[in-house]
Amino acid sequence: MNPRRIAFERRGSGRPVVLLHGLGDRRQSWEAVSPRLAADYEVVSVDLPGFGESPAPELDEPYDVHSLVRVIREFCELHGFERPHLAGNSLGGSIALELGVQGVAGSVTVFSPAGFSDRLARWGMRTVGAVANLATHLPMPVKERLADTPPARAAARIALRGDPSSPEAKATRFGIQGLTPGAPYVRMVPRIADYDFTSRPITCPVTIAWGDRDRTLLPSSAEHAHQRVPNARMVSLLGVGHIPMADDPLSVAEHIRWTCSAADRARRGASGAFPGRRGAG
């Protein structure tokens, strides 16, 4: 994967904050968050390879969490982002944490990161991957009709939104454009199911936030995350589902800003060691 081909947009000025979306999403998922940060930071929202406007890797190229970590690190180096603040959701959260382990990040703020699920949840992800793979063989008009049925629309709202009955959630649909043979989504699902974030030190400030209504990566995963990243500030986002940028962008921006500020204070020598603590959002 070529970091020069990664699509992104930037706004604001200051220390860079790089925003990484989740599986099957795109950089526009941060649109309600970016303006709340751009007054003080250069906000860089990225399309991960294979999503949005970033081209997919070739079928014979490595394509998993670790290869995405590598290309995002190269992307940051290419654009001169030295120890940027990183924020990510789901798959993007895993990438941000791995870069934190590597010492690349100035701070890390993640929302429902992958890599902390129990065995049953991983089985569920593999099942989703198998169903998605089967769906790749259906004609596109059939997939479009299936995705627009009331049960499919309801399932999308339940899986992705904190309040499935809210007016904002009504437009939520499962994306079917990614359900083609060899598509990035289909390739990545089983690899995320196999991915496990192992306990290693992260020396920069870390916030791990989880929506208490996340039905994709369950809130119980937060306990596993706290065990493996013990210095992290743990936050529960009330009434929020798997994509908090859609459910509560104000809280998302506040938690990113909090972690960035903690790192900036430490960098200036205004505070001592970063304390891990539990909190509620």
Beta strands, then each sheet from edge to edge (+ up, - down):
strand 1: 8-11
strand 2: 16-20
strand 3: 42-46
strand 4: 85-89
strand 5: 107-111
strand 6: 206-211
strand 7: 233-237
strand 8: 278-280
sheet 1: 1+ 3- 2- 4- 5- 6- 7- 8-
end
